[in-house]
């Protein structure tokens, strides 16, 4: 087994602060967050949208788009509908 390769990463302080907050929120190390992001970007894991699509595989993309379009009317509020 190969030893992990150390790497130095320079990032703007704002990004580092966001990374720290995310790591704290998820209870993970900054390294774990960065490795997860790299795995996702390299295609080694599915991103959230791809994972949801694969788990909800009972509907094709075309069927899902049609359903989304059909249900879009429920997202609109018309003042005349409410007393």
Secondary structure, DSSP 8 states (H G I E B T S, - for coil): ------------HHHHHHHHHHHHHHT--HHHHHHHHHHHHTTSS--HHHHHHHHTTTS-HHHHHHHHHHHGGGG---GGG--
